Structures are given as C-alpha cells and as structure tokens.
C-alpha cells in the first residue's frame, strides 16, 4: 500500500496518463477512507478547465463498484460544484438524474451548484425553472449564493432589469443581506458594458448605507463607455474619500479608446493620460507607462510616436524594456544594411580539371602506378646540392685528386 504522500504525487502526475488508466490507479491505490480521497480529488480539479470533469461520472461508477459503497451527499455536492465551475452542463444534468434514481434528496448546496451551472452556461430559463422548483421544497431555503448565481445568469443573458429585480427580492428574503451581491451585480453590469447601471448600483449602495470599496469602483470604471460617466465616477470616488490610485489610472487609459467621441482613439488615450496627471496630481509609475505604450501598439500608432513615449518614460526615472529602448535610441535615418541573398551573389566558377598531368607540372596523377621505380633522372643541378663529384682515379690539371662521393 502506498503512502498518502505518494498518492498525492500520483494524483498530480497522473493527468498525463489516459483517463481510464488514471482512474483505475486512483481507485485501486485508495486508502481505506476512499471517499475522502475522492472528495479531495474533486476539490483539486475545481476551477480548472472543462476537460478535468469529463470522466467524473465514470469515476463515481468505478468508486461504487470497487468499494461497494453508495456515494454520500457530500460526494454529489462536490461533483456538482466541479461541474458548475467548469460549466459542464451535460454531466451535471446526468448526475442530477442519477440522484433521482438513487433516491437522493437534493440539498441547498446541490440546488445552488446546479443553478450556477445553468447560469454560467447562459441557460437562464433552466436556471429560473430550477429556482422555482427550489422554492417549492420545504427543507431547502435560498441564500446569497443562490441569488448570486441567478444574478450572474442575468448578466450573461444581458437583462440588467432582472439584476435589480433579484436584488430587491434578495433584500426581502435573506436576513442578513449579504453585501457581496452588489459586487456580483456590478460584475453583471461590466459583462454588458452598462456604465449607467453600474453607477445606479453604487448609488443604491449609498442609500442602503453600504460603503463601496475600491474593488467596486474598479469594476464600475471598467464598465464605462463615455467621458461624462467617467468624470461622474471620479467625483463620486472623491466623495467616498477613496484616493485615485495607479490601478484606476491604468483602467481609465484602457477604457479611453472605447469612449464614444469624435476624436481618434489614440488621441483620447493621450488626453486621458494628461488629464489625470493634471487634475489628480498622480505621477505615472512603470506599469502605467507600459499600459499607455501597449495601448499605442494595439491601436497601430506610428513607431516614432511610440519611441517618444519610451524616451519620456526613461527620462521620468523608469526603465523601459530593452528592445523598446534600443529602437527609440536608434538614429531616425538609420536603416540596417540588407545582406545579399544567395541569388544576388555572383555565381561561383565551376571547377575545371587541369590539362597538364605530367610529373613536372607538380600535380598528382591518381591513375599512375607508383609501385614500380620511377623512370626518370634528377637534373645535375639538383644532384650537385647533395653529392660531390665521383672519384675516377684521375687527377685534374692542377695536380689535385678527386674526392669520393659523400658529404
């Protein structure tokens, strides 16, 4: 039996194995408390991609076969939560039908996960029908998670009126009312880019004596599409005694190209950049400068304009990326020399074998047989360098005898 540490490593690395094999390994090497191990496995997969939940139903069947145990409600809740996070509606519906065949009464968490699964997939009608069915079950009561899932579905469907209606209903049904529902509603406004609805939600929070936080204003700023609404939000931000920070600065720069105006998008970005510096007195940091430069790249601004921004960023005390800085510092009239292609280069002359293949030409003759002695004689000029005249027994005219051959 493997240890718990080895099993955890196996769960992490078995994703590279085929699904059936990894399921067999996990169930076969399970500890005696196998249901807890299965629950931890489902919790690890939550929040990941959709393919992580494809074979959960087969794993539940295999778990029941090998352990001879009926899955508990906790196991069903964890599986439905995994399907909701990965938006796997088909598997969630199959598991919901299996719960009915197993006579498992759904709990509040099961209803919430199923409603969230429908809402995130954009199937608002099914979510509403299940919500009405949930109201008819006496042992189950809706909570903030239920209304938050429905509000998310209204945002996906684009019905902002339904968002406000659900908020008013939640105030009457839930006590105490969870303030996090306002942030969920702001997220629904952001999904539809409805800036006026986001401002109305902030005003509603003020009427109900709920103070909006910085994160709420981040979402509201991202949802704006007009300069008037941005200025109105800036005034409301100062009235709430919340400082205008660098992140809001960056959000305004990103939203500037989508603002409805007669000027060009890049001109709106520069105007927003200069306006916030002047009115709010904020010195842009490195991330804010890079946000502006990235917007210029996305809007296909001329290279010379981007180079000026990079140099301004450098003069302000920040360090731009090296490739951008090198391009900005290059001479404007500098163009790198283009290397000639192979076709442009002059062609090489073909090799021509030499015509003279004699020994005197100094070239090697590959077809010559060197196993026999060479039939030639060295010239006297060469021999005189290494050998002297041979003694033939006669004397010269001056009476001197010749010397023997040798050095």
ZIPEZI-V683639 format. One record per pair of residues at least 12 apart in sequence whose C-alpha atoms are under 10 Angstrom apart, sorted by the first residue. I is the first residue (numbers start at 0). J is the second residue. D is the distance in Angstrom with one decimal. If there is no record, write none. Layout:
I J D
I J D
This chain:
0 27 9.9
0 28 6.9
0 29 8.6
0 30 8.0
1 28 6.9
1 29 8.6
1 30 8.4
2 28 9.4
2 29 9.7
2 30 8.5
3 28 9.8
3 29 8.9
3 30 7.8
3 36 9.5
5 28 9.9
6 24 9.5
6 25 7.8
6 28 7.4
6 29 7.8
6 30 8.9
6 36 9.3
7 25 9.6
7 36 9.4
7 39 9.8
7 40 9.1
9 21 8.8
9 24 8.4
9 25 7.7
9 28 9.6
10 22 9.5
10 24 9.0
10 25 7.0
10 40 7.5
10 43 9.3
11 40 9.4
11 43 9.1
13 25 8.7
14 51 9.0
18 51 9.6
18 53 9.2
18 54 7.2
18 55 10.0
18 57 9.9
18 58 9.6
19 54 8.3
19 57 8.8
19 58 8.7
21 58 9.9
22 54 8.6
22 55 9.2
22 57 8.6
22 58 6.3
22 59 9.9
22 61 8.2
22 62 9.3
23 58 8.5
23 61 8.1
23 62 9.4
23 65 9.9
25 37 8.6
25 40 9.3
25 58 9.4
25 62 9.7
26 58 8.3
26 59 9.9
26 61 7.7
26 62 6.6
26 65 7.6
26 66 8.9
27 61 9.8
27 62 9.3
27 65 8.0
27 66 9.7
29 62 10.0
29 66 9.9
31 66 9.3
33 62 8.5
33 66 8.0
34 62 8.4
34 63 10.0
34 66 9.1
34 68 9.1
34 70 8.0
34 71 8.6
34 73 9.3
34 74 7.7
35 73 9.6
35 74 8.8
37 58 9.1
37 59 8.9
37 62 8.5
37 74 7.9
37 77 9.5
37 78 10.0
38 73 7.9
38 74 6.3
38 75 9.5
38 76 9.6
38 77 6.6
38 78 8.4
39 74 10.0
39 77 9.1
40 77 9.7
41 55 8.4
41 74 8.7
41 77 6.5
41 78 6.7
41 79 9.8
41 80 8.9
41 81 6.8
41 82 10.0
42 77 7.1
42 78 8.8
42 80 8.8
42 81 7.5
43 81 9.4
44 78 10.0
44 81 7.1
44 82 9.9
44 84 9.4
44 85 9.1
45 77 8.9
45 78 9.1
45 80 7.4
45 81 4.9
45 82 8.1
45 83 8.8
45 84 6.2
45 85 7.2
46 80 9.6
46 81 7.4
46 82 9.6
46 83 9.2
46 84 5.6
46 85 6.5
46 86 10.0
47 81 8.9
47 84 7.8
47 85 6.7
48 84 8.7
48 85 6.0
48 86 9.1
48 87 9.9
49 81 9.2
49 82 8.2
49 83 9.9
49 84 8.4
49 85 4.7
49 86 6.9
49 87 6.6
50 85 8.2
50 87 8.9
51 81 8.8
51 82 9.4
51 85 8.0
51 87 9.9
52 78 8.5
52 79 10.0
52 81 6.8
52 82 6.5
52 83 9.9
52 84 9.6
52 85 7.2
52 86 9.4
52 87 7.3
52 90 8.2
52 91 9.9
53 82 9.0
53 85 9.7
53 87 7.9
53 89 9.6
53 90 7.4
54 90 9.0
55 78 7.4
55 81 9.2
55 82 9.2
55 90 8.4
55 94 9.7
56 78 8.6
56 90 7.4
56 91 9.3
56 93 8.5
56 94 7.3
56 97 9.8
59 74 8.9
59 75 9.4
59 78 9.3
59 94 9.9
69 101 8.9
70 98 9.9
70 101 9.5
70 103 9.7
71 103 8.8
72 98 9.4
72 103 7.5
72 104 8.7
72 105 8.2
72 106 8.2
72 108 9.9
72 109 8.9
73 106 9.9
73 108 9.7
73 109 9.5
75 94 8.0
75 95 8.9
75 98 8.1
75 103 9.2
75 105 9.2
75 106 9.9
75 108 9.9
75 109 7.7
76 105 9.0
76 106 8.4
76 107 9.6
76 108 6.6
76 109 5.5
76 110 9.3
76 111 9.7
76 112 7.7
76 113 9.6
77 108 9.4
77 109 8.8
77 112 9.2
78 90 9.5
78 91 8.1
78 94 8.4
78 109 9.4
78 112 9.3
79 91 6.1
79 92 9.3
79 94 7.8
79 95 8.5
79 108 9.0
79 109 6.7
79 110 9.2
79 111 9.2
79 112 5.8
79 113 6.6
79 115 9.7
79 116 8.3
80 108 8.6
80 109 7.9
80 111 8.8
80 112 5.4
80 113 8.0
80 115 8.8
80 116 8.3
81 112 8.6
81 116 9.3
82 94 9.7
82 112 8.1
82 113 8.3
82 115 9.4
82 116 6.8
83 111 9.3
83 112 5.8
83 113 6.7
83 114 8.3
83 115 5.9
83 116 4.1
83 117 7.8
83 118 9.0
83 119 7.7
83 120 8.9
84 112 8.6
84 115 8.3
84 116 7.2
84 119 8.5
85 116 8.2
85 119 9.2
85 120 9.6
86 115 8.7
86 116 5.6
86 117 7.8
86 118 9.1
86 119 6.5
86 120 6.0
86 121 9.8
87 116 7.3
87 117 9.1
87 119 9.8
87 120 8.3
88 113 8.5
88 115 10.0
88 116 6.2
88 117 6.7
88 118 10.0
88 119 9.4
88 120 7.4
88 122 9.4
89 116 9.9
91 112 9.2
91 113 7.1
91 116 7.8
91 117 9.3
92 113 8.3
92 116 9.7
92 117 9.8
95 109 9.0
95 110 9.8
95 113 8.5
104 138 9.7
105 133 9.4
105 136 9.4
105 138 9.5
105 139 8.4
106 133 9.5
106 136 9.6
106 138 8.0
106 139 6.4
106 140 9.1
107 133 8.2
107 136 9.7
107 138 8.4
107 139 5.3
107 140 6.5
107 141 7.0
107 142 8.5
107 144 9.7
107 145 8.7
108 139 9.1
108 140 9.8
108 141 9.4
108 142 9.6
108 144 8.8
108 145 8.8
110 126 9.7
110 129 7.6
110 130 7.8
110 132 9.4
110 133 6.9
110 139 8.7
110 140 9.7
110 141 8.8
110 145 8.0
111 126 9.7
111 129 9.5
111 130 8.7
111 133 9.3
111 141 8.2
111 142 8.7
111 143 9.6
111 144 6.6
111 145 5.2
111 146 8.8
111 147 9.4
111 148 7.4
111 149 9.3
112 144 8.9
112 145 8.4
112 148 8.4
113 125 9.7
113 126 7.8
113 129 8.2
113 130 9.6
113 145 9.7
113 148 9.4
114 126 5.0
114 127 8.0
114 128 9.3
114 129 6.8
114 130 7.1
114 133 9.9
114 144 9.7
114 145 7.3
114 146 9.4
114 147 9.9
114 148 6.5
114 149 7.1
114 152 8.9
115 144 8.7
115 145 7.7
115 146 9.5
115 147 8.4
115 148 4.8
115 149 7.1
115 150 9.6
115 151 8.0
115 152 7.8
116 148 8.4
116 152 9.3
117 129 9.4
117 148 8.8
117 149 9.0
117 152 7.6
118 147 9.8
118 148 6.3
118 149 6.3
118 150 8.3
118 151 6.3
118 152 4.0
118 153 7.6
118 154 9.0
118 155 7.5
118 156 8.7
119 148 7.9
119 149 9.1
119 151 6.8
119 152 5.9
119 153 9.6
119 154 9.4
119 155 7.2
119 156 9.7
120 152 8.0
120 155 8.3
120 156 9.7
121 151 9.1
121 152 6.1
121 153 8.4
121 154 9.0
121 155 5.8
121 156 6.2
121 157 9.8
122 152 7.5
122 153 9.7
122 155 9.0
122 156 8.2
123 149 7.9
123 150 9.9
123 151 9.5
123 152 5.8
123 153 7.0
123 154 9.8
123 155 8.5
123 156 7.0
124 152 9.4
124 156 10.0
126 148 8.9
126 149 7.2
126 152 7.9
127 149 7.7
127 152 9.4
130 145 8.2
130 146 9.3
130 149 8.6
133 145 9.9
140 172 9.6
140 173 9.6
141 169 9.2
141 172 8.2
141 173 8.0
142 169 8.3
142 172 8.3
142 173 6.4
142 174 9.1
142 176 9.2
142 177 9.1
143 169 7.6
143 170 9.9
143 172 9.6
143 173 7.2
143 174 9.6
143 175 9.6
143 176 7.7
143 177 6.3
143 178 9.3
143 179 8.4
143 180 7.2
144 177 9.4
144 179 9.7
144 180 8.6
145 169 9.6
146 162 9.5
146 165 6.9
146 166 7.9
146 168 8.9
146 169 6.8
146 173 9.6
146 180 7.8
146 183 9.6
147 162 9.6
147 165 8.9
147 166 9.1
147 169 9.5
147 177 9.8
147 179 8.5
147 180 5.9
147 181 9.1
147 182 9.5
147 183 6.4
147 184 8.0
148 180 9.7
148 183 8.7
149 161 9.1
149 162 8.3
149 165 7.8
149 183 10.0
150 162 5.4
150 163 8.7
150 164 9.4
150 165 6.9
150 166 8.2
150 180 8.3
150 181 9.8
150 183 7.0
150 184 6.3
150 185 9.8
150 186 9.2
150 187 7.1
151 180 9.9
151 183 6.9
151 184 7.4
151 185 9.8
151 186 7.8
151 187 6.0
151 188 9.7
151 190 9.4
152 187 8.3
153 165 9.2
153 184 9.2
153 187 7.3
153 188 9.7
154 183 9.3
154 184 7.8
154 185 9.2
154 186 7.7
154 187 4.1
154 188 6.6
154 189 8.4
154 190 6.4
154 191 6.8
155 186 10.0
155 187 7.0
155 188 9.6
155 190 7.0
155 191 7.8
156 187 9.4
156 190 9.7
156 191 9.0
157 187 8.1
157 188 8.6
157 190 8.1
157 191 6.2
157 192 9.8
157 193 9.6
158 187 9.2
158 188 9.5
158 191 8.9
159 184 8.9
159 187 7.7
159 188 7.1
159 191 8.4
159 193 8.4
159 196 7.6
160 196 9.3
162 181 9.8
162 183 9.5
162 184 6.5
162 185 9.5
162 187 7.9
162 188 8.9
162 196 9.8
163 181 9.8
163 184 8.1
163 196 9.2
163 199 9.8
163 200 8.5
165 180 9.8
165 184 9.6
166 180 7.6
166 181 8.0
166 184 8.3
178 204 8.9
178 209 7.7
178 210 9.7
178 211 9.7
181 197 9.8
181 200 7.2
181 201 8.4
181 203 9.2
181 204 7.7
181 209 9.7
181 211 9.2
181 215 8.5
182 197 9.8
182 200 9.1
182 201 9.7
182 211 9.2
182 212 9.6
182 214 8.4
182 215 6.3
182 216 9.7
182 218 8.3
182 219 9.7
183 215 9.6
184 196 9.3
184 197 8.2
184 200 7.9
185 197 5.8
185 198 9.1
185 199 9.8
185 200 7.2
185 201 8.7
185 215 7.3
185 216 9.3
185 217 9.8
185 218 6.5
185 219 6.8
185 222 8.7
186 215 9.1
186 218 6.7
186 219 8.5
186 221 9.8
186 222 8.8
187 218 9.8
187 222 9.7
188 200 9.2
188 218 8.6
188 219 8.1
188 221 9.7
188 222 6.8
188 223 9.7
189 218 6.6
189 219 7.1
189 220 8.9
189 221 6.7
189 222 4.6
189 223 8.3
190 218 9.9
190 221 9.7
190 222 7.8
191 222 7.8
192 219 9.4
192 221 7.9
192 222 4.6
192 223 6.6
192 224 7.3
193 219 9.1
193 221 9.7
193 222 5.9
193 223 6.8
193 224 8.0
194 218 9.7
194 219 6.8
194 220 7.9
194 221 8.3
194 222 4.9
194 223 4.3
194 224 6.6
194 225 8.2
194 228 7.2
194 229 8.9
194 232 9.8
195 219 9.1
195 222 8.6
195 223 7.7
195 224 9.3
195 225 9.8
195 228 7.5
196 219 9.0
196 222 9.1
196 223 9.7
197 215 9.3
197 216 9.1
197 218 8.2
197 219 5.4
197 220 8.6
197 221 9.7
197 222 7.2
197 223 8.3
197 232 9.8
198 216 9.4
198 219 6.9
198 220 9.3
198 222 9.5
198 223 9.2
198 228 8.2
198 229 9.9
198 231 8.7
198 232 7.4
198 235 9.3
200 215 9.9
200 219 9.1
201 215 8.2
201 216 8.4
201 219 8.4
201 232 9.5
201 235 9.1
202 235 9.4
205 239 9.7
210 239 7.9
211 236 9.3
211 239 7.9
211 241 9.5
212 236 9.7
212 239 8.9
212 241 8.2
213 236 8.8
213 239 9.8
213 241 7.2
213 242 8.9
213 243 9.4
213 244 9.5
213 247 9.3
216 232 8.0
216 233 9.4
216 235 9.4
216 236 7.6
216 241 9.4
216 247 8.5
217 246 8.1
217 247 6.6
217 250 7.7
217 251 9.8
218 247 9.9
218 250 9.5
219 232 8.0
220 232 7.3
220 233 8.9
220 247 7.6
220 250 7.0
220 251 7.2
220 254 8.2
221 247 9.1
221 250 6.4
221 251 7.7
221 253 8.5
221 254 6.8
222 254 8.5
223 251 9.1
223 254 7.4
223 255 9.4
223 257 8.8
223 258 7.9
224 254 7.2
224 255 8.1
224 256 9.2
224 257 6.1
224 258 4.7
224 259 6.4
224 260 9.7
225 254 9.1
225 255 8.6
225 257 8.1
225 258 4.9
225 259 5.7
225 260 7.9
226 251 9.8
226 254 9.7
226 255 8.3
226 258 6.5
226 259 7.8
226 260 8.4
226 267 9.7
226 271 9.4
227 258 9.8
229 251 8.1
229 254 9.6
229 255 9.8
229 258 9.6
233 247 9.8
233 279 9.7
242 279 9.3
243 275 9.4
243 279 7.3
243 280 9.4
243 281 8.1
244 279 9.4
244 281 7.8
244 282 10.0
244 283 9.7
245 281 7.8
245 282 8.7
245 283 7.0
245 284 7.3
245 285 9.9
245 286 8.3
245 287 6.9
246 286 8.9
246 287 8.0
247 287 9.7
248 271 9.0
248 272 8.0
248 275 7.3
248 276 9.0
248 279 9.7
248 281 8.5
248 282 10.0
248 283 8.1
248 284 9.9
248 286 10.0
248 287 7.1
248 290 9.5
249 272 9.0
249 283 9.1
249 284 9.9
249 286 7.9
249 287 5.5
249 288 8.7
249 289 9.3
249 290 6.4
249 291 8.0
250 287 9.3
250 290 9.0
251 268 8.5
251 271 7.2
251 272 8.3
251 275 8.9
252 265 9.9
252 267 8.6
252 268 5.7
252 269 8.2
252 270 9.3
252 271 6.4
252 272 6.5
252 275 9.6
252 287 8.5
252 288 10.0
252 290 7.3
252 291 6.7
252 294 8.0
253 268 7.7
253 271 9.8
253 290 7.4
253 291 7.9
253 293 9.4
253 294 7.0
254 267 9.4
254 268 8.3
254 271 9.5
254 294 10.0
255 267 5.6
255 268 5.2
255 269 8.8
255 270 8.8
255 271 6.8
255 272 9.2
255 294 9.6
256 268 6.3
256 269 9.9
256 271 9.8
256 294 8.5
256 298 8.5
263 298 10.0
264 294 9.6
264 295 9.6
264 298 7.7
265 291 9.6
265 294 8.0
265 295 6.9
265 297 9.8
265 298 6.8
265 299 9.1
265 300 7.6
268 291 7.5
268 294 8.0
268 295 8.6
269 291 8.2
269 295 9.6
272 287 9.3
272 288 9.5
272 291 8.0
282 315 9.3
283 312 9.2
283 315 9.0
283 317 9.8
284 312 9.0
284 315 9.1
284 316 9.2
284 317 7.6
285 312 7.8
285 313 9.7
285 315 9.4
285 316 9.0
285 317 5.9
285 318 7.5
285 319 7.9
286 317 9.7
286 319 10.0
287 312 9.9
288 308 8.2
288 309 8.4
288 311 9.2
288 312 6.6
288 313 9.9
288 315 10.0
288 317 8.8
288 319 8.7
289 308 9.5
289 309 8.8
289 312 8.8
289 319 7.9
289 320 9.2
291 305 9.4
291 308 8.5
292 304 9.7
292 305 6.7
292 306 9.3
292 308 7.0
292 309 7.7
292 312 9.7
292 319 10.0
292 323 9.9
293 305 9.4
295 308 9.4
302 326 9.2
302 327 8.7
303 326 9.7
303 327 7.9
303 331 8.6
304 327 9.7
305 323 8.8
305 326 9.8
305 327 8.0
306 323 7.5
306 324 7.8
306 325 9.5
306 326 7.2
306 327 4.5
306 328 8.0
306 329 9.6
307 327 7.2
307 328 9.6
308 327 8.9
309 323 6.9
309 324 6.5
309 325 9.8
309 326 9.3
309 327 6.7
309 328 9.3
310 323 9.3
310 324 7.3
310 327 6.8
310 328 8.0
312 324 9.7
385 404 9.7
385 405 8.3
385 406 7.4
386 403 9.5
386 404 6.2
386 405 6.0
386 406 6.7
387 401 9.4
387 402 7.7
387 403 7.4
387 404 5.3
387 405 6.4
387 406 7.5
388 401 7.3
388 402 7.0
388 403 7.0
388 404 6.1
388 405 8.9
389 401 7.2
389 402 6.7
389 403 5.4
389 404 5.1
389 405 8.8
390 402 5.3
390 403 4.9
390 404 7.1
391 403 8.6
